[in-house]
Amino acid sequence: MDTDKEEFLKEFGADYGYPNGPKTIDEIRATEFKRLDGLVYLDHAGATLYSELQMEAVFKDLATSVYGNPHSQSDYSSTTCDIMREARQQVLDYFNASPKDYKCIFTSGATAALKLVGEAFPWSRQSSFMYTMENHNSVLGIREYALGQGAAAFAIDIEETVHHVVSKSTVVPVRVYQHQIQRRSEARFLEKEPIGDTYNLFAFPSECNFSGLRFSLDLVKIIKEDSERILEGSSICNGRWMVLIDAAKGCATKLLDLSEHPADFVVVSFYKLFGYPTGLGALIARNDAAKLLKKAYFSGGTVAASIADIDFVKRREGVEELFEDGTTSFLSIASIRHGFKILNSLTISSISGHTSSLTMYVRKTLLALRHDNGATVCTVYGSDSLKVSCHDWGPIVSFNLRRPDGSWFGYREVEKLASLSGIQLRTGCFCNPGACAKYLGLSHSDLLSNVEAGHVCWDDYDVVNGKPTGAVRVSFGYMSTYEDAKKFIDFVRGSFVSLPNQIGCGYHFRERSIPFPDKGSGSRLLAGSFYLNSIMIYPIKSCAGFSTANWPLSNTGLRYDREWILKSLTGEILTQKKVPEMCLIGTLIDLHRGILFVESPRCKERLQINLESESYNGSGEEICIRGQRYEGQGYNNEVNSWFSRAVGQPCCLLRCSMSTSYYLNKSRSVGMCRDGQSRLNFSNEAQFLLISEESVSDLNNRISSNAKNGSFGVPVEVSPMRFRPNLVISGGNPYAEDGWRNLKIGDNYFTSLGGCNRCQMINLVNEAGQVKKSNEPLATLASYRRVKGQILFGLLLRYEIGDGVEQEPESLLQVGQKIHPNSF
């Protein structure tokens, strides 16, 4: 055992690893999670993992049992009803809820359960929907139902949510800060005067999925019994308060005892409890609260009788039958007992202790990291958790990382590098906009500015105007190990912590600038001779290209390069990132015959497309790709059918007929085309990509060295063609091209647009007709070619045609031509 683990066990050994359980954590991983070998999974807040033994039990059950539709009357249908009855009881038992007080309504997930409450709640103009800022979007969506019925809605922040006992004689030690009250136009509600009692709804999560903060469950009694004191001075505290707890995340590692904290509604998602099944959740509703829900829609299973041609329906009286529309997912429901068996064998208290130990270890270690200049590396959200019991926080650590100068690393960069290291985590706002804004300190102005800059959920805009738009989140499950946490910590240290004297030491963070040379450095760059060694054309974007000894230039770069594109019938542009098999589609252009030849192992015949456009179908359309607007010309059904077979899905071929550069926002930030001054075909950033054979050779040496010392996996030999270059050069030193401002090839001039930011696409390789993916060469490139969040390799170029005039047809590039860097 290494010393680091010994120190960890000294501090956390009493809780870590299920020392008193039926299996230790090492035994659990060895027997039930063999598929995790070499993989670190740290997104349990998003979805935890199912046990292999759990799935074996599920498959055995399904293979040896017959389950009929529970709405039928057969023997096997009765068996299904019995299993469902037992499953409901298991859910109630897990929350220590008596069937005398609560009912379990199965839904398609926690979101569906929340929607059911919002839809059926007895809203009126006097009602209020109150919710904590830290809430999932699925909870915030209830606001639409409330506002739509004339109710008020407002968010609150809660301070000092410590554990305490509530009684009517004590002053509640909780402070509530109310945000502005939201209301829709009241004109259409004026005639709807309230009848009967007023009901209000308060919603909060048992655990915030952004920070891991566990809210005090005493809030249930506080709001239900002492709302006037809590909302002192507010004009909207009249009526009866009901409480909804979003337990989808929190109940996986912390007991929610409904006998002590009698919430009216609790929502749960089973895949977050034990990984399988997905698409199944439950609403646990108090009997008296369920009776207040008013449901308009009825379906099979929810009615006792209905008449088709008159307005008559008699609904079922049972709560479960009334709200479970249609046939329930009874096979999934039958499988949850196998998940509960695992949780019950370990016990929820032991799971809580185990995951808390890993969380505190990671949190403390991240907070202690420093750059070589003493600057803090990591901002952990909710870092004051070290001042309180670890049991007040769930197994989540959300954070962002800073460079030595205080600027932020983008969270997408962290996610990208983590994936290359075999670490799966989550980034963004985690569908929790209130918590995200609160912990990141984003004002309404910041949020609106981010949207105006083009930022939406799940995009790559991770830093806007110098501020993070989200965070990195790691979260632990019952099967997580110290080794998982340690590998993650080592990854952060090696990739993002600046250490002194680490030049040449491999995987330590050395983010650098690749400078353009000053005027006095020309002699150094020209010390070696450079030659054009290969020319590659890729007629169809993301398909294979072809090599040629010489090729004409045009105002879009190499003639016909990336002039065609494949588009799905839903409008999605097809690329190797989503359809790796596109690399198997070969292309060749015969300039003399004016024909584009295309072949695929999935198609018997080779396709011929006349360059003079006789195959057009006459239809044109506008396409926007990465800030570039194009007019595309479509082809006939014969051509489209051929490509549909080649890629294995319906698609159509489009040819670029005209392109116009424009930017979606003023900042020209992530995802925008680098070259805004020249005409492009369907290229992402520039007309040309140049790759140096010497730079590729150095990369291969590094890959081999890393493989030998165990830093990465099996060594691979990378060809320059892996990077899909247009121009391959030879001569000089590795990475000499980094310093080129411009270059001359023959009589043609090119301007450098900087390095090419590489992505996972370079990890795809065609081996004997099979597309395979590895971590190389991107993993090695990430260890020494990172610049401000980008992994650069190769040089982007723009062809300078002079005075905006189309170059003469005989302007050619030719293999063997000498290259003159920084020549103008």
N, C-alpha and C positions, 0 to 999 in steps of 0.2 A: 504493500500500500504506500502510495507517495505521501510526502509530508503535507501537501495541500489538503488531501482528503482527510488525513489524520486531524488537522486543525479544524476542518469542517465538522467532523464527527465529535470533536471535543465540545463544540458549541451547540450542535444540533442533533447529536446522536440519539437523544432521548425520544425525539419525534420522527427522525428520518428513517425511512426504510421498513416500516411496520415490524419493529422488533418483537412484538407480541402477537403478530398476525399469523394466519395459516401459512403464508409464504412471505419470504423477504422480498424486497424490491428486485434484487438480482434474480431470484427465482421466477418472479413474475415476468420480468423482461425475457429471460431465457426460454420460458415455456409458452408464454402467451403473446409475445410481441417480437417474434423472430424476424419479422419483416422490417423492423427498425434498425437492423444491423447496418452501421455506417451512416445512419440518418438521425438528425436531431430535429424533432418535431416540437415546436414551441408556439403553437396556435390553438391551445385547448379552449381558450375563450371563444374562438370561432367555431371549432368543432373538435371535440375530443375523439379519441381513437377507440375502436371496438377491439375487444380481446379475441384472439384466434380461437381460444377455447369457448368463448361466448358464441362465436359464429358456428363452431362445430355443433354446439348444442341446438342452435336455431335450425341448422340444416337437418340434423337428426330428427328434430321435432317435426319439421315439414315433410320429411321423407317417410315418416312412420305414422303420421296422423292425417285424418281427413277433416277439413274444416269447411262447412257449408255457409252459405249466406245467412247471417243472423236474422234476416227478415223472413226466412222460410220456416216451415214447420217440421222439417225432417229431423231424424235423429242426429245427423251430423251438424245440422244447424243449431240444434239444442246444445250440442257439445261446444260449438263456437260461443253461444250465449254464456255458457258456464265459464269458459276461459276469459271472456270479456268481463264478466262479473268479478272474477278473481283478480284480473288486472286492475280494475277500478279500486278494489280494496288495497292492492299493493301500493298504488299511488297514494291513497289516503293514509296508509300506514307510514309511508316514507315521510309524510308531513305531520304525523301524529294527529290526524284529523279524524274525528269520530263520524261515521256515516249518519249518525243522528243529526249532525250539524252541517255536514258538507256533502256535496255531490261532485263527482269527477266526470267532466264532459270532455270526451276526446275530440280533438280538432286536427287540422292538418299541420299544426305547428303553433309556437307561441304567438306568432304574428296573427294567425287566424283567431286565436283565443282573445287577443287584445281587440281585434276588429269586432268580434262578437259583442264584447262589452260596450264598446263605443257605439255600435249600431243599435243596440237594444236598451241602452241605459235611458231612464225616464227624464230626459233633459227638459227644462223649461226656461223661460226668460229669467227666472230667479235663481237658476242653477249656476254652479261654478265648477270648472275643471281646473284643479290646482295640481301642479307637477313640479318635481325638482328639476333644476337645470340639467343634472346628470341623468338623462333618460335617453333610451334608444329611440330612433326615428319611428319605430313601430308603436311606441307609446305616444309620441308627439302626434301621430296621425289621428288619435282619438279626438284631438282638438278640433278637427274638421267637423266631426259629428256634433260636438258641443256648440261651436260657433254657428253651425248651420241651423241649429234649433233655437238660436237666440241667447244661449247661455254665455257667461263670461268665461274667459280662460286666462290663466296667468302662471308664470313660473316663479319659483321661490328658491332661495339659497338657504341652507340650514347650517347653523353654526353650533358647535358643541354638542354633537350627537353622541354623547357618551352613554355607557350602559348605566341604567338607574331603574329604580322601581317607581312606578307611577301610582299615585292614589289621589283621590279627590281633595285631600287635605294638604298636598304638597305643591310647591311652586315648581313648575316644569322647567328644568335647566336646559331649555332649547330656545334658540333665538332664530326667528324666521325673517328673512329679508325678501320682501315682495317686489317682483318686477312689474312693469306696467300691465294694466288690465287690457285685454284684447276683446273687442266686440265687433261683430259685423253690423251692417246697417240695420237699424231696428224697425224701419218702416213696414216691412212685410210681416212683422210679428205683433204689431199693435193690436190686432183683433184677436189674438190668441192669449187671452187672459189666463193666468195659471188656475188650475183646478186641483185641489188637494194639497198634499205635502210637497215640500221642495227637497230635492235630493242633489247633493254635491258629490263629486268624486275627486279623491286625492290619489295620485299615482307616484310610486317611487320604486327604484330597483333595490333588491336586497344587496346587490353588489354592482358598483359602477363598472361597466365593461371597458372604460377608458383608463381609469386610475387604479381600479381595484378596491376603492373605498367601500367598506361594508356599512350600510346605513343601519342605525339602531332600529331594531324591530319594535322597540317601544313606541315608535312613531305611530303604530296602529292605534294604540290606546290613547296616545296624546291627541291625535287628530279627532278620534271618535268621541272622546270624553271631555276634552279641554280645548276645543278649537277656538272658542271665544277669547281665551287668554293668549293663545298662540297668534291669532290674527287680530290682536288688539288694535283698534283704530280703523280696521277695515270695514267697509260697508257691505261686504259680501261674505259674511260668515253666518248667515241665517240658514236654517234648515238642517237636515240630517246629513252628516258626512259619512261617506262610505270610502273604504280604502282598498286600493288595488296594488299588489306587489308583483313586479316583474322579477320572477325568480329563475328565469331561463338560464342565466349564467351562475348566479350565486348558490343555488341549491346543490350544485355538483360537489361542492367542497365545504359547505356549512349548513348545519341543520336549521330548518325553518319550522319551528314547532307551533302549529296552529292552535294547539290547546292553550298555549301561553300568549300567543299573538294572533288573536282572532280576526285576521283580515277578511274582507268580504269576498275578494277575488284574488286568486294567485294563478299566474300562468307559468307553464313549464314546457321545456322542449327536451325530448328524450335523447336526441343525438348529442346534446351537450352534457347529458348525464353519463352515458356509457357508449356513445359512438354510433349505435345502431338501435332502432331504425331511424332513418331520416324521414322527413315528411309526416311526422306524428308529434303532436303535442297534446296538452290538456289545459282546460280551465277548471280550477278547483273553486267552486262557488259555495258560499254559505247558503243554506236553504232559504232563509228569509230574503237574502239579497237576490237570489236567482228568481224568486217569484216576482220581483219588481221589473225584471227585464222584459221588454215588450218586443216580440219578434214578428215582423210582417210576413216574411217569406215562409212558405211551407213546402215540404218535399216528401218523397217517399220515406216512410219510417217515422215522420214527425206528426202525422195526422191519424186520428182514429177513424175518420170518415170525411169524404168530400163528394160533392155533386158537380159534375163537369159543366152543365149548362145553366146553373143558377149560382148565386153568390152564397154558397153554404160550405163551411168547413168546420169540423170538430177536431180540435187539436188534442194530442195526447197530453196526459197530465204529468207523467214522469219527467223530471228535469232533464235527464240524459236523453230520453227519447225526443223531447221537444226541441232540443238544440243541435242534435247530431243529424245534419241533413244528409239524406241519401244513405247508401251502404258505407259503413265505416271501414277503415283500413284494417280489417279484422286479422289478417295474417301478420301485419306489423304489431298490432296490439297483442297478439299471442306471443310475440317474441320478446316483449319487454321484461317478462319474468326472468329471463336468462341474464339480462343486464342488472336487474335489481339483486339477483343472487350474488353477483360479484361485489357490488357495493356493500351489501349487507354482511358479506363474509369479512371484508376489510374493516368495516364500520366507518361512518361518516366522520367521526371524531379523529380517527387515525388518519384518514385521507386529509383532513384539514391540517393536522399537525405535520404530516409529510410534505404537503405542498407549501405550507407556510415556511418551513425550514429552507426550502430551495429559493423561495421568493425573497426572504430576508438576506440570504447569502448573496444573491445576485444584486439586490438593491444596495446593500452595503458596499459591495465590491465596485459597482459602477460609480457610486458617489465618491469613492476614494481615488479614482483614476485621475492622474495629472499628466499634462504634457511636459516636455523637458524644460519649458519656460515657467512651469508652475501653474499654468492656466488649467482651470477645471475642464475636463473632457465631457462630462455627462450631466445633463439636467434631467433629473428624475421627477416626474410629476407625482405629487403627493409625497415628496421626500421627507416631509415632517413625520412620516410614519415611524421613523426610528425612535421618536419620542414617546410612542404609545405601544401598547401590546400588539404583537404581530397579528393577533387574531382579529384586530379591527380592520385588517386589510386582506383582501382575497389574493389568490396566487397570480397576480398580474403585476408586471413592471412596464410602465410606459415612459419613454424618454426620448430625448434628442441629443445629438452629439455636436460638439463644437471643434473647430480647428484651433490651432495655437493662437491665431490672431482674433479669436472670438466669433468669427463667422460660422454659420451653420453648415454642417453636412446635410445634404438632402436625404430625407428618409428613404426615397426610392433607391439612392445609391447604396444605402445600408442593406436594403432588401435584396438588391441585385447581387451584392458581394456575399451576403449570407447564403443565398441560394447556391452560389458557386462553391461555397464551403460545406454544402450539405445540411444547411440549417434553414428550416422553414419557420418563418415568423410572419407577423402582420404589420402593415403600415397604413397610415391615413388617419381618419377620424373615427373609424370603427362604427359608423352610422350613429354616432353620438355627438351631434353638433354643439349641444350646450356644454358638455364637459370639455370638448375640444377647445371651444372659444374661451371657456373659463380658465383652464389650466395653461393655455398658450398665451393668454392675455390679449386675445383678438377682440377689438371693438366692433360695433356694427359697421363702422366705416371701413375697417380692415376687411371684414367679411364681404361687404358689397364690392370693395375694390378688387378682391380676389376673384369674384365672379366676373367682374368686368374684364379682368385680365385673361379670362378664359378658363379659370379653375372650376372644375366640377368633381364630384366624388369619383374616385378610382383613376384619376388621370395622373400625369407625371409632373404637375406643377407643385413641387414639394416645398419650394422656397419662393415667396413672392414679396417683392419690396423689402428683402432682407429678413423676412420673418418666416418661420415654418408654418405651413398650412395644416400640418398633422404631426404625427409622432410615430415612433417605432414601438411595437408592443410585443413582449414575450409573455407567455402564460403557461402554467404548468397543470398537468393532470395527475391522476392517481398513479400512473405508470411512469412518470418522469423520474429521471435519475440525477444524481450528483454529476455524473459524467456528461449528461446533456448540458447542465448549467455550466460546467467547467469549460466545455468546448465552446460554448457561446462566449464566455468571458475571454477566453484565449483569442477568439476571433475578433472581438472588439479591440483588445490590446494590440494584436498584430496588424489590424487594418486601419485603426483610427487614432492610436496614441503615438504622438511624436516623441521619439527617444533620441538621446544624443549619440553621435558616432555610430549610426546604424547603416551608413552607406554601404551598399553591396551585401547586406546581411539577409537579403531575401524578403520574407513576408512581413517585415515591419513597415509601418506606415511611413511613406516618404512621398507624400503628395508634392508634386513639383510643377513649376511652370516650364513650358518648352519655349524658350525665347526666340524671337527673330533676331538675326545678327545685326550688329551695327556696321557702318560702312567700312570699318577697318578689318572686318573678319572675312572679307571675300577671299583673300589668298588662302586662308585655312580651309575654307569649304571647297576650293577648287584644286586642292592639293592632289586629289585623286580624279580619275576620269570616270564619267558616268555614261552609260549607253542604254538605249531603249532595247530591251531584250524580248518583249512580247507585247502584242496588242490583242485585247479581248473585246468582243462585241456581245451584248446580251439583248437581243431584239425584244424579247418578251420579259417584262419585269418578273424577277424571282425564278425564272426558268434558267436552264443551263445555257451557257454561251458558247462561242467558238473562237478559236485563235486564227490569226491571219498575219501574213508577212507585211502587208501594207493596207491602208484603209483611208478613204477620203474623210475630210472634216466638213462639218456644217455649222450653222450658227447655234445648234443645240449640242454640239460636241462631236463625237464620232457618228457618222451618218447611220441612221436607223437604230442607234443604241437606245434601248428601253423606250421604243416608240409604241409598243403594244402592251396591253395589260389585260388581266383576267378579272372579271367581276362576277360575284355570285348573283343569283336572282333576287336576293334580299338587299343588294346594293353594296355588299362588303367587298373591298378590294382584296383579292387573294394573294398571299405571299407565303414564302417558305416558313415563316414563323407559325402560321396556323395550318398550312398544308405542306409539310416537309417534302412530300412526294413530288412537288413541282420541280425539284432539282433533277428529277429523272427525265424531264421533258427536254429533249435536245433540239437545238436550232442551228440553222446554217443559211446564209444568204448568198445567192449567186448573183453578183452585180450585173454580169453580162446578160443573163437570161431574165433578170428582174423578178426573181422568185425567192420567197422565204420558205424554206423546208423545215418542217417540224415533225419529230418522231417521239414516240412514247412506247415503253414496254407493254402498256395496256391497250395499245391500238395496233392492229395488224398492218394497216396501210400507213404510209408516210403522207402527211398532209402538205399540200403545196398551195401557197397563197401568193397571188400575183401582186407585186408591189405597186402596180398601176391601179389597184383598187377595184378590179372588176367583181370582187366578191362582196362588196358593200351591200347592205340591205337598204340603204337610203336613209336610215335613221341616225340622228346625232343626239348627243346628250352632253350636259355639263357635269364635270366631275371636280371635286375638291380633294386634294391630297396634300397634307402637311403644309397648308398655307399657300398652295399653288392651285390655281384654277385652270382647268383644261376643257377643251371641246373635243369629245371623242366620237369616232365614227364606228358604227356597229357592223357586224358581218351577218351572213345568211345562216340559216338553220344548220346546214351541212357542216360549216366551220364550227359553230357553237356546239353541236352534238359531238364532234370529234374531241374538243377540249373537255367537255363534260365527262366523257369516258376516260380521258387521260388523267384528270384530277380526282375522279371518283365522286363528283357532285355536280349538279346543274350549274352552268356558268356560261358567260358569253365573252367574246373577245372584242376589245375596243382598240382603236388606233388613234393616237394623238394627232389631231389636225391643227391645233393651236393651243398655246399656253400663255397665261398671263400671271405674272408674279404679283401677289398681294399678301398682306399679313393680317392675321385674324385679330391681332391686338398690337398696341403701340410698342410694347416691350420686345417684340420678336423673340419671345422666350422659348421654353422647351417645346420641341416638336415642329418649330418653324423651319422652313427651308433656309439653308445657310446662304445661298447665292440668290440675292434679290435683284441683281442687275442684269442678268442674262436670261435668255430663253432656255427652258428645260423641257425635255420629254418627261417620262414618268420616273425620274430619279428622285431620291429622297432629299439630297442636299446639294449636289453639285453635278456639273457635266462629266467630270472625270474623277477617278480614284487611282492614285499612283501608289504602288507598293515596291519596296526595295528588297531584292533578293538577300542582300547582306543583313538587313533588319530581320527578315524571316529566319535566316540562319542563326542569328543571335537568339531569337525567340526559341528556336528548337533546342539550342544548347541549354537554355534556362529550363525548358520543360523537362529535358533529360536529367538535369541536375536536381530539380525539385523532386522528380520521381525517385531518384536514387537516395535522397536524404529523407524520403517519406513525407514531404510536405504535401504532395498531391498524389494522384493515382498513377496508373500505368502510363509510361511515356508514349507519346505519339509523335509521328513525324508530320509536320504541317507543311503543306505546299502553299506557295503564294496564291494559287487559285482558290484556296479556302476563303480568301477575303473578297472574292469577286472583283478583282481589279480590272481597270481598263488598260492601264499601262504598268508593265513590270520592268524595272530598271536594274542594272547591275553596276558594280563599281563603287569605290569609296568606302567609307566607314558606315557601320550600322547607325541608323537614325540621323544620318547627315541631312536627310530631307526635312527634318524638323525645323531647320534654320533657313529654309528657302523662302524668300519673299516672292520670287517669280522664277521662271526658267524658260529657256529657248530650246526647242527640239527641231532640228533642221532650220527652216525659215519660219517656224510657227512659234508664237509667244503665248505663255500661260501665266496666270496669276494664282498664287497660293491662297487658299481660303482657310488654311489651318488643318489640324489633324482630324481624322475621321473617328467619330465616337462609335465604338463597337458594341454589339449586342449578342444575344445568345445564338443568333443565326450562324455565326462562325463556328459554333460547336457542332453543327450538323455536317455529316460526311456521308457520301455515297460509297458504300462498300458492296461490290458485286450486286448492284441493283437494289440494295437494302439501305434505307436511310437510318443512320444511327446517330445518337447524341451522347456527348460526354461533357465534361467540364472544361476541356481544353479546346483551343488555346486561351479562352477568355480568363480562366482562373489565373494562369501565369501572367498574362498581360495586366490583370488587375493588381498584381503584386508590385509592379514597377512602372506602369504607364498611366496612372491615374492623375488627372488634372482637373481640379475643381468639379469633382463628381462625374467626370467622363473618363472612359478608358480609351485612350487614343492610339491608333495604329494605322499608318497610311496617310497620304496627303491628298486633300481635295483641291481640285484645280478648276479654273475657268479659262476658256479659250478666248483670247483677245483677237477679235477679227478686225479691229481698227475702223474708226469713224462710223461704226454702225452699219457698214456695208457688208453684204453677204460675200464670203470668201469664194474665190474661183473654184470650180469643180475639181481642178487638178491639184488643189492643196491636199497633200497626203502626209500621213505619218508612216514611217517605214522602219521596220526592225533593223537595228544596227546603227541608227542615227545617234550622233553624239548629243549629250544633254549639257546645256550650259546654265548652271544655277545663278540666280541673282544677276542676270545679264542686262536688265533694263530698269 
